[in-house]
Structure formats: structure tokens, C-alpha cells
Amino acid sequence: MIPSATCTSHLLGRLAQGGQLAGLAVAPGRAIVVSEEAESDWAARCRQLALGQNVQFLCRPFQGARPTDAQWFSLIASLEALHRQEALDLVVIDALAALLPGYAESCAPKLLDCLLPLQALANLGPAVWLVHHPAKDKRGDGQTARGSGALSGFADIVMEMSCCRRLRSRDRRRRICAYSRYVETPRHLIIELNGDGTDYLVRTDAVGTPVVQTWPEVHEVLANATEKLTQQDMLQRWPVEEGAPDRSTLLRWLKRATQQGLICCSGTGYRSTPFRYWLPDREPLLWPGNNASPAEQQAWRDRCAAHYGRLREQAASA
């Protein structure tokens, strides 16, 4: 429940031949989408994402009016009949609130009466995906769905999508929190729509921790360093034209980047032994320190001479 039409559209696009979406495997299959949107809206998505004949659409089945109970149950019966005829793998209801009979969304007994036929349909084989809107007020985890809380309790898997930043931000990342009866369901994902809008990139690691995004200025400073740098050293060497960040922002990034192995760190963080940072592949070129033996210091000079000699050769041959 809750993930957007954009996410739904990309899943439908993978069903033609299978593949991956947001790092998860998608098997080939057949689907039908019952949608509150116009046919022209879905036609545009079909062209953009190359949705094939394996996906059918039933747009605005009640012609913009609230269905009666009889019309709703007739719709579910027709979906069941279609599944028996064509062996559907996925049924999408988008969005649930716009297609339910009146007052069903906020009345738990009536909502369950409307949902139970969908459960019977799912028992026949196809997955049933209910796209629903979040409530405007703040609610607890797993309970953000608008209307009766019976919906969250009814679903086998609840997925709640939210923006990583404010809605008006240009940040294309979205956070998905999942609550599931199945241990295989990823608990937490951050996904980001790529630049051309054709795929989602995963921004969390295997245990759901947000992956640190590259900070080019930090990489530039550390890539040119000949010794391990403190946070203050990095700020002093920051590219002037970019403008240095505040200390707390840089410290948070450095902590996460260290935890995920993007950079290395030594020290305790106290004044006498501050944290010092470096790039893992840069370590052989970093000064071993004044306390190193003469042999270690000479080995460092030899490594640097060989490294920069190779760089000059590459520049000359380019």
C-alpha cells in the first residue's frame, strides 16, 4: 500500500521480461491495473516505460462516481473471472479510496466487507497491490494509511513511502518502510529515481542503513593529501569556490562514510588524539610519521616517486 503511481509504473514495466527494480528481482508476468486515472495518463507511461501487452488497464470503471456495493463486488468478480481465463500475476487497485463504495474507507466493518473478496482473489494466485493515500495527520509507524486502521491490519505487506526531504525539495530520494508477515520483505529502503526517470537506484545497504552519497569536495581534499587529515585540516584545504560546510555537517558525513568503509579513520576524537581521515587506496602514499624508522620513511619516498612518475608518464602519453 501507499507507494506512488510512478513506482507502480516501473514495476509494470519490468513484468514484460522480468529483471530488477530497486535492487529486487521481478519475475515476468501478466497484470491488470484498475485505476482512477484517465487512459491518456497511462498511455503516456506506456510509451515512456515500454509497457507491453502483458499489462491491461481498466480506467475509471465507475465513470467518476462512487460505486454501489453491488458494483464494487461485481468488479472484483470480473477480476476473478479474468484471472481464471488469463492467469494474472498481479492486480493493482490505484487508488483504493477513489474506487471503494461510499464511507467504506472510514468504516472498519464495511471496509473489511469490501476487502475480503480481494483476499479471496489473492488466494487464487495473483498478488493484489492496493495503492492508497496517507493521512494528513501524523500517525504511528505502519498506520499512516488514510481512513480506518483496519486496512493496515488486513494487508499482508504494508509499504509506506515518504520523501527524504520536504515535498518541494528537488531531492528525488524516497524512503520506503515495510511492515510484513514475511521475513523476506526488506524492512527499510531508500530509493532514488534516476535522471531520465527510467529506474530506481537503491540508496541503502543490505541491512537498510542509508548509503552515504559521494561528496566530491571531500574526495578531492583527501585524494591530494600526503598525510592523514583532521576535520580542521580538511576545512582549511576546502576548495574556496565551493564554500566549506559547517563542522557538524562534515562530522556527520565523515562518521557515516567511515562506518560504510568509504574512508578510513584513526584516533579517539580527543584533543590529544583527534580523528584523522584518509582514503583507503591512498594509504601507501601517506607520510608514515616522524616517529617512523628511516627505512620506513625512505620506503614512503620511493613509493611516492614511483607513483608520481607513473602519473607524469600517463600525462605525457595522453
C-alpha positions in Angstrom: 0.0 0.0 0.0 0.9 3.7 -0.4 3.8 3.7 -3.0 3.2 6.1 -5.8 1.9 5.6 -9.4 5.5 6.2 -10.6 6.8 3.3 -8.6 3.9 1.2 -9.7 4.5 2.1 -13.4 8.2 1.0 -13.2 7.1 -2.4 -11.6 4.7 -2.9 -14.5 7.4 -2.1 -17.0 9.6 -4.9 -15.5 6.8 -7.5 -15.9 7.3 -7.9 -19.6 10.6 -9.7 -19.5 11.5 -9.7 -15.8 14.5 -8.1 -14.3 15.2 -5.9 -11.2 13.5 -2.9 -9.6 15.2 -1.1 -6.7 17.6 -4.0 -6.4 14.9 -6.7 -6.1 14.1 -9.4 -8.6 11.0 -9.1 -10.7 9.6 -12.2 -12.5 7.8 -11.9 -15.8 4.1 -11.9 -15.5 0.7 -10.6 -16.6 -1.1 -7.7 -14.7 -4.2 -5.6 -14.8 -4.5 -2.1 -13.4 -7.8 -0.8 -12.1 -7.2 3.0 -12.0 -8.8 6.2 -11.1 -6.7 7.9 -13.7 -7.6 8.6 -17.3 -6.5 6.3 -20.2 -4.3 9.1 -21.6 -2.3 9.2 -18.4 -1.5 5.6 -18.6 -0.9 5.8 -22.3 1.9 8.3 -21.7 3.5 6.0 -19.1 3.2 3.0 -21.5 5.2 4.9 -24.1 7.8 6.1 -21.7 8.4 2.8 -20.0 7.5 0.5 -22.9 4.7 -1.3 -21.1 3.7 -4.3 -23.1 0.5 -6.2 -24.0 1.0 -8.2 -20.8 -0.5 -5.3 -18.8 -4.2 -4.4 -19.2 -5.9 -1.3 -17.9 -9.4 -0.6 -16.6 -9.5 3.1 -16.2 -12.3 4.9 -14.2 -14.6 1.8 -14.2 -17.4 3.7 -12.4 -17.1 6.8 -14.6 -16.1 9.2 -11.9 -18.9 8.2 -9.5 -18.8 6.4 -6.2 -19.8 2.7 -6.9 -22.5 1.0 -5.1 -21.7 -2.1 -3.1 -23.1 -4.3 -5.9 -20.9 -2.5 -8.5 -17.8 -3.0 -6.3 -18.4 -6.7 -5.8 -19.2 -7.1 -9.5 -15.8 -5.5 -10.3 -14.0 -8.0 -8.1 -15.9 -10.8 -9.6 -14.9 -9.7 -13.1 -11.2 -9.6 -12.0 -11.6 -13.1 -10.7 -13.1 -14.3 -13.9 -10.3 -12.6 -15.9 -7.7 -14.4 -13.7 -9.3 -17.7 -14.4 -9.1 -17.0 -18.1 -5.7 -15.4 -18.4 -3.8 -16.4 -15.2 -2.9 -13.0 -13.9 0.1 -12.5 -11.7 -0.7 -9.0 -10.4 -3.8 -7.0 -9.8 -3.3 -3.3 -9.0 -6.1 -1.1 -7.4 -5.0 2.5 -7.9 -6.1 4.3 -5.8 -8.2 2.3 -3.3 -10.1 5.3 -1.7 -11.3 6.6 -5.1 -12.8 3.2 -6.1 -14.4 2.0 -2.9 -18.1 2.4 -2.2 -19.0 5.5 -0.1 -17.9 5.6 3.5 -16.1 2.2 3.3 -12.7 3.9 3.7 -13.5 5.1 7.2 -15.9 2.4 8.5 -14.0 -0.6 9.6 -16.8 -3.3 9.2 -17.7 -2.0 5.7 -14.1 -1.7 4.7 -13.4 -5.3 5.7 -16.6 -6.4 3.7 -15.1 -4.8 0.7 -11.6 -6.1 1.2 -12.4 -9.8 1.9 -13.3 -10.5 -1.8 -9.8 -9.2 -2.7 -8.3 -11.6 -0.2 -10.3 -14.4 -1.9 -8.9 -13.2 -5.3 -5.3 -13.3 -3.9 -5.9 -16.8 -2.6 -6.4 -17.9 -6.3 -2.8 -16.9 -7.2 -2.3 -13.2 -8.2 -0.8 -10.7 -5.9 -3.1 -7.8 -5.1 -1.5 -4.4 -4.8 -3.6 -1.7 -3.2 -2.3 1.8 -3.8 -3.6 4.1 -1.0 -3.1 7.7 0.2 -1.5 8.6 3.5 -3.4 10.5 6.2 -2.7 14.2 6.6 -2.1 14.0 10.3 0.9 12.3 11.9 0.4 8.6 12.8 2.5 5.8 14.2 4.7 3.5 12.1 2.6 1.2 10.0 -0.5 3.2 10.5 -0.1 6.2 8.1 -2.8 4.9 5.7 -5.8 7.3 5.4 -9.1 6.1 6.9 -9.8 3.1 9.1 -6.8 1.3 10.7 -8.5 -1.9 9.6 -6.7 -1.6 6.2 -3.2 -1.8 7.7 -4.2 -4.8 9.8 -5.8 -6.5 6.8 -2.8 -6.3 4.4 0.0 -8.9 4.4 2.6 -6.3 3.5 2.3 -2.6 4.2 4.8 -0.3 2.4 4.8 3.4 3.4 6.6 5.8 1.1 7.7 9.2 2.1 10.0 12.0 0.9 13.5 12.1 2.4 13.2 15.9 2.5 10.3 18.3 2.0 8.0 17.8 -0.9 9.2 21.0 -2.6 12.8 19.8 -2.5 14.5 18.6 -5.6 15.7 15.6 -3.7 14.5 12.5 -5.8 15.0 10.0 -3.0 12.1 8.3 -1.4 12.0 6.3 1.9 10.0 3.0 2.0 9.3 1.4 5.3 7.7 -2.0 5.1 5.7 -4.0 7.7 5.2 -7.6 6.7 4.2 -11.0 7.7 7.1 -12.4 5.7 10.8 -12.3 6.9 11.9 -11.9 3.3 10.5 -8.4 3.0 13.1 -5.7 3.2 12.4 -3.6 6.3 13.7 -0.3 5.1 14.8 1.0 1.6 15.8 4.4 0.3 15.4 4.6 -3.5 16.1 7.4 -5.9 14.6 7.9 -9.4 17.5 8.3 -11.9 17.9 11.3 -14.1 15.9 10.1 -17.1 13.2 8.6 -14.9 13.6 5.0 -16.1 14.8 3.2 -13.0 15.2 3.4 -9.2 18.6 3.4 -7.6 19.0 1.8 -4.1 20.5 4.2 -1.5 20.6 1.7 1.4 22.9 -1.2 2.2 21.9 -4.8 2.9 20.7 -4.0 6.4 18.8 -0.9 5.5 21.3 1.8 6.5 21.3 4.8 4.2 24.2 4.7 1.8 26.4 7.8 2.0 26.3 9.8 -1.2 29.6 10.9 -2.7 30.9 14.2 -1.5 33.3 15.3 -4.3 34.9 18.1 -2.3 35.9 15.7 0.5 37.3 13.2 -2.0 39.3 15.9 -3.7 40.8 17.1 -0.4 41.7 13.5 0.7 42.9 12.5 -2.8 45.5 15.3 -2.7 46.7 14.8 0.9 50.1 13.4 1.8 49.1 12.7 5.4 46.1 11.8 7.4 43.9 14.8 7.9 41.8 16.0 10.8 38.5 17.6 10.3 40.0 21.0 10.8 42.7 20.2 8.2 40.0 19.3 5.7 38.1 22.5 6.2 41.3 24.6 5.8 42.0 22.9 2.5 38.4 23.0 1.2 38.1 24.4 -2.3 37.4 28.1 -1.8 34.9 28.4 -4.7 32.7 25.7 -3.2 32.4 27.2 0.3 33.3 25.0 3.3 30.4 23.3 5.2 29.8 23.7 8.9 31.7 21.4 11.2 28.7 19.4 12.4 27.6 18.6 8.8 31.0 17.4 7.9 31.4 15.4 11.1 28.1 13.6 10.5 29.1 12.7 6.9 32.5 11.5 8.0 31.1 9.3 10.6 28.7 7.6 8.2 31.3 7.3 5.5 33.7 5.7 7.9 31.1 3.2 9.0 30.4 2.2 5.4 34.1 1.9 4.5 34.3 4.9 2.1 37.1 6.4 4.1 39.3 5.3 7.0 39.6 6.9 10.4 42.1 6.7 13.3 42.2 8.5 16.7 39.9 8.8 19.7 38.4 12.2 19.0 40.1 13.9 22.0 42.3 16.9 21.7 45.5 14.9 22.1 44.5 12.3 19.5 41.9 13.8 17.2 40.2 11.8 14.5 42.2 11.6 11.3 40.8 10.6 7.9 42.2 9.2 4.7 41.1 7.3 1.5 41.8 3.5 1.8 43.6 3.3 -1.6 45.7 6.4 -0.7 47.3 5.0 2.5 50.6 3.8 0.9 51.3 7.4 -0.2 50.7 9.0 3.2 53.6 10.1 5.4 54.3 7.4 8.0 55.1 10.0 10.6 58.2 11.5 12.2 58.4 8.5 14.6 58.8 6.0 11.7 62.2 4.4 11.2 64.5 5.8 8.5 63.8 2.7 6.4 60.0 3.2 6.6 60.5 6.9 5.6 62.7 6.0 2.7 60.2 3.4 1.5 57.5 6.0 1.6 59.6 8.3 -0.6 60.3 5.5 -3.1 56.5 4.7 -3.3 55.7 8.4 -3.9 58.4 8.8 -6.5 57.2 5.7 -8.4 53.5 6.8 -8.2 54.1 10.4 -9.4 56.4 9.1 -12.1 53.7 6.9 -13.5 51.3 9.9 -13.4 53.8 12.0 -15.4 54.2 9.3 -18.0 50.4 8.9 -18.4 50.0 12.7 -18.8 52.8 12.8 -21.4 51.3 9.9 -23.5 47.8 11.3 -23.3 
